[in-house]
Amino acid sequence: MSAPMNCRLIGQWRIVEADLWERDHLDLCGPTEISIQADGHGQIAFGALQAGLDLQYSRSMVFFRWHGFDEMDESTGEGDAELLDEGTLEISFTFNGGDEATLKAIRLTSSTPC
């Protein structure tokens, strides 16, 4: 599925906070980011997690299933990301059979919205 032309979430976002983890954990293996692409795919990385996203879009929200590795263990889950009025992204992120977290992200300055 490709993004609708008016989707405002396409681009690179820096994850700046989480309700479950401190900043040092988020940046454990490098910069924390979520990438939302227009072709139905994306990526997310924070802590020791790196995963690919399969996306479904609306104008100000995306829904996703993810599959990747957390501390070298295969892991899956789902979530959504919503563009808030102040321009930040609120991400609800769930590990299958495990934690649920809320993350906050800001658009990277080199990333342009669609």
C-alpha positions as CSV (number, residue, x, y, z in Angstrom):
1,M,0.0,0.0,0.0
2,S,1.3,3.5,-0.8
3,A,0.7,6.6,1.2
4,P,-2.0,9.0,0.2
5,M,-0.7,12.2,-1.3
6,N,-1.8,14.3,1.7
7,C,0.0,12.1,4.4
8,R,2.0,14.4,6.6
9,L,4.0,11.8,8.4
10,I,6.3,10.7,5.5
11,G,9.9,11.4,6.5
12,Q,12.6,10.8,9.1
13,W,11.8,11.4,12.8
14,R,14.1,11.4,15.9
15,I,12.7,9.6,18.9
16,V,13.3,12.0,21.8
17,E,11.5,10.4,24.8
18,A,9.7,7.3,26.0
19,D,7.5,6.5,29.0
20,L,9.3,3.2,29.7
21,W,13.0,4.0,29.1
22,E,15.5,6.7,29.9
23,R,17.3,8.6,27.2
24,D,20.6,6.6,27.6
25,H,18.7,3.4,26.9
26,L,17.0,4.8,23.8
27,D,20.4,5.8,22.3
28,L,22.1,2.5,23.4
29,C,23.0,1.4,19.9
30,G,23.0,4.7,18.1
31,P,20.5,7.5,17.2
32,T,16.9,6.7,17.8
33,E,14.8,7.1,14.7
34,I,11.6,6.1,12.9
35,S,11.4,6.4,9.1
36,I,8.0,6.5,7.5
37,Q,8.2,5.9,3.7
38,A,5.6,6.4,1.1
39,D,5.9,2.9,-0.3
40,G,4.2,1.1,2.6
41,H,7.4,0.4,4.5
42,G,9.6,2.0,7.2
43,Q,12.1,1.4,9.9
44,I,12.5,2.0,13.6
45,A,15.5,1.9,15.9
46,F,15.8,2.5,19.6
47,G,17.6,0.8,22.4
48,A,18.8,-2.5,21.1
49,L,15.8,-2.8,18.7
50,Q,16.0,-2.5,15.0
51,A,12.9,-3.4,13.0
52,G,11.2,-2.9,9.7
53,L,7.6,-1.5,9.5
54,D,4.7,-2.5,7.3
55,L,2.5,0.6,7.1
56,Q,-1.1,1.7,6.5
57,Y,-1.8,5.4,6.2
58,S,-4.2,8.2,6.9
59,R,-3.6,11.9,6.6
60,S,-2.2,12.4,10.2
61,M,-1.7,8.8,11.4
62,V,0.0,5.6,10.4
63,F,-0.7,2.1,11.6
64,F,2.1,-0.5,11.5
65,R,3.2,-4.1,12.2
66,W,6.9,-4.5,12.8
67,H,9.4,-7.3,12.7
68,G,13.0,-7.1,13.8
69,F,15.5,-7.9,16.4
70,D,15.8,-6.7,20.0
71,E,19.1,-7.6,21.8
72,M,19.7,-10.1,18.9
73,D,16.4,-11.9,19.6
74,E,13.7,-12.0,16.9
75,S,10.8,-9.8,17.9
76,T,7.5,-8.6,16.5
77,G,4.7,-6.3,17.4
78,E,2.4,-3.5,16.2
79,G,1.7,0.1,16.8
80,D,0.6,3.5,15.4
81,A,2.0,7.0,15.1
82,E,-0.1,10.1,15.2
83,L,0.9,13.6,14.2
84,L,0.0,15.9,17.1
85,D,-1.1,19.6,16.8
86,E,2.3,20.9,17.9
87,G,4.0,18.9,15.1
88,T,5.4,16.1,17.2
89,L,4.8,12.4,16.5
90,E,3.3,10.2,19.3
91,I,4.1,6.6,18.8
92,S,2.2,3.7,20.5
93,F,4.5,0.7,20.3
94,T,3.7,-2.8,21.4
95,F,5.9,-5.9,21.6
96,N,3.9,-9.1,21.0
97,G,3.4,-10.7,24.4
98,G,5.3,-8.0,26.2
99,D,5.8,-4.3,26.9
100,E,3.7,-1.4,25.6
101,A,5.4,2.0,25.3
102,T,4.6,5.5,24.2
103,L,7.3,7.3,22.3
104,K,7.6,10.9,21.2
105,A,9.5,12.0,18.1
106,I,10.4,15.2,16.3
107,R,10.9,15.6,12.6
108,L,14.5,15.6,11.5
109,T,15.3,19.0,10.0
110,S,16.6,17.4,6.8
111,S,13.2,15.6,6.3
112,T,10.4,17.3,4.5
113,P,6.7,16.4,4.9
114,C,4.6,15.4,1.9
